[in-house]
Amino acid sequence: MPSLNPFEEWVHQRIRERINSDEITKSDLEKYKLNKLKEMARYVYDRSLFYKRLFEKNRIKPEEINSFEDFSRIPFTTAKDVLDNPYLFLCITQDGILRGFTIEEANGKFRRIFFTKDELLNIIGSISAAFKMLGINDNDIVQIVFPFEAQWGCNYLVEEAVRLAGGEVVSTGSIDFEEQMQKIFNIKPKMIIGSNPYLVDMTRALASKYDLRKAEVKTILLSRGCDFHPFTKSIREEIEKAWGCKALDHYGTMEAGMANAIECSYQSGLHINEADFYYEVVDVKSKKPLALGDEGELVFTTLSRTGMPLIRFRTRDVSYLIDKSCKCGVSTLRSMAGIKRKLKNGSQNNLLLGSFNIIKRLKSILQS
Ligand SMILES: [Zn+2]
């Protein structure tokens, strides 16, 4: 029986490509994830220079990985590994890559993650399913306030996802708050999507001047982006009170492929796209895998990327996993709690995707 939740059903549909079952159960999901992990370990060992070296150095043979525990013997991949040489991670030739995403580090170096066209289309599919879960239907208007970006950037992925869900999209970019407000009153969007810091700042700047409730927005989706910005209970309450609507959280860094987990309107955890990502939580100090529900650092493995897959990537984000049914209908997928904090390191990714960075720089030049 198909899941009644569109997001869960999308994940189940992907799993049915591997597991022949009408009704996908939790145990089907576990079986799927383990098979995918075994497959990925073999794939990266055969194709990525970085992982071949890592496995050989640690005497790990892909054929010896037969359980989640075996898989957790693979050492972590860190942001620094990717920074040092992203090309060592590539499993296909460069002409198979459609788009590279870049983050500039504080030290002026760049981190790059590459995606194939199929991977980007799959991201669009997953976001679209999430929008359907959030009630976006025919002709609903979604306003996107991300900064404009090069082709196949975050803006484009979200725009296409809205259209695929049947909605209409208006992208207004990260413009001046007053101008944005006028556009919101004119457009009357059902949902507004933008980066967490922009939406928080905009709400604070406008709430004292306008009755934001009159815009009749139903949902504000605060994108996690690549930088960490707290989405605390008080920030959520502040936004919900100002707009009179739901403020929802999202998780997905550049390395993770922008869209990994999303909150539904019941706000009891961010539902994870488990068709494409395997999430572990490890102890902050010992780095040992933790039991479900224990708080630690999120570590993910991509289950379906063929261009530049990542194995056990350390996110430095602190959270915990939830394995409970949700009132929205999700009953087999795990969720993650909103990110509480980010672990510090020497090379904090304190910058955002390329174009946002350029806009920030331009602003500071204009203001000085
Ligand atoms: Zn839910």
Residues whose N, C-alpha, C, O or C-beta is under 5 A from the ligand:
A	BS01	ZN	C264 Y266 C326 K327 C328 V330
